[in-house]
Amino acid sequence: MARVNLPYGIDNFAKVRESNCYYIDKTGFIKELLDWTFDVNLITRPRRFGKTLTM
C-alpha cells in the first residue's frame, strides 16, 4: 500500500504544496451543508480533523 503524506503540524499552504502533501478542500461541502435545511448539523470526525474550522 502506498504511503500518503499528510500535513501534520504544517499551517502554511505553500509548505503543504512544496511537501507534496494531501490537502482536502471542503468548500463544496460547506456549500452543500448551507443548502440543506436541518434542525441540527452533526459532524462526527476524529479529533483535530477540522470540524470547527469547517463550521
C-alpha positions, 0 to 999 in steps of 0.5 A: 500500500502506498504511503500518503503524506499528510500535513501534520503540524504544517499551517502554511499552504505553500509548505503543504504544496512544496511537501507534496502533501494531501490537502482536502478542500471542503468548500463544496461541502460547506456549500452543500451543508448551507443548502440543506435545511436541518434542525441540527448539523452533526459532524462526527470526525476524529479529533483535530480533523477540522470540524470547527474550522469547517463550521 
